[in-house]
Amino acid sequence: MASWYGGVFNGRKTASGEVFDMNAMTACHPTLPFGSVVRVVNLSNHRSVIVRITDRGDLLEERRVIDLSYGAAEKLGMTWAGLAKVDLEVLSLGRPRAPRSGK
């Protein structure tokens, strides 16, 4: 299950440190490394979009696997419903960040 976010989060920093652009092709995923590229397919209409993981969230507790930017959700035709059953295909894994030093 996928959901989407935008509005009040637009312009805020994501967990990766990037500024969130609700119209960009990005997404929030609980475990994939930042920078991972994922194809998301809406199972009800077979539309697909490719997104880059830039954020985190407590999605699993709500039985969701990904939280898409508004722009990505719009391309999938799911903004009105808010949720959609999806299939994910990881196209490339991002690189885990090295821990920051205390300097």
Buried (B, 14 or more C-beta within 10 A) or exposed (E): EBBBBBEEBBEEEBEBEBEBBBEBBBBBBBEBBBBBBBBBBBEEEEBBBBBBBBBBBEBEEEEBBBBBBBBBBBBBBBBEEEBBEBEBEEEEEBEEEEEEEEE
